[in-house]
Amino acid sequence: MKKNNLYTLKEKTPILIMLLPFTVFFVLFTIIPIFSSIFLSFTSYDLLSPPKFNGISNFLKMFVRDDVFGTVVKNTLVFAVIS
């Protein structure tokens, strides 16, 4: 017994063609930058040499050893609440 689909392939083709540009641009300008910035956040990278993986040391440096980080977070929260 054949399963009755909501749309046939002939009806789906124009829909898929119309969705293709959005999907391509979404992947290029949203998904790829998100994953590349997550990757680069775990590396030491200076645009002149290839990225060197250093694990969570960037985050430890930011959260633990940076004296200004707490002040910046407080100022950002105050600004967000006021505006």
N, C-alpha and C positions, 0 to 999 in steps of 0.2 A: 504494500500500500504506500503510495507516494504522499509525502508530507506536503500539505498545502502552505506555501510561503505567502507572506503578505504581499511581496512584490516579486515579479519575475526578474531575471537578469537583465532583460531588455528595458525594464522600467527603472532598475537600479543604476544603470550606466550613466544617464545624465546627472543623477544625484551625486554619484561618485566623482564625476568629472568636475562638477561645481565645488565639491569639497576639497579637491586636490590642491588648488592654490593656497587655501587657508592652511591645510595640513603641512604643506612644504614650508611656508613662511613661519608657522608656529614652531615647527621643529628647528628651523634654522635660527630663529631669533629669540626663542624662549628655552626650549629644552637643551640644546647644545650649550648655550652660555651658562645655564644653571649647573650642568654637570662639569663643565670646564672650570667654573669658579670653585666648585666644591673640591675638585682635584687640585687646583692650584693653591687652595688654602692649606693643604697639607705639604706644600713644597716650599723650597727657597728658590725664588725665581727673580731674575733681574733683567730680562729681555735680551741680554747679551750672551748668556750661557744657558744650556738646557736646564730644565727644572730638576732640582735635587730633592728627593723625598726626605722629609725630616719629621714625619709623624705629627704628634700633637704639640710639638715644642712652640709653634707659632701661637697656639691658643694658650698654653701655659704662660708664655711671655706676655700676652695681652691681658689675661685675667689675673695673674699672680704678681708679676714683676713690674707692671706698668703703673706708675703713680697717678697718671692722669685719667685712666680708664674709668674709675669710679665717679670722678667729677663730670666726665663727659656723659656717662649714662644718666646721672642725676639731672644735668642740664637738659638732656634730651627729653626725659620724662616730664620735667617741669614745662618745657616748651610745648610738648604734646598735650598736656592737660590744659594749659592756658589757651591754646589756639583751638 
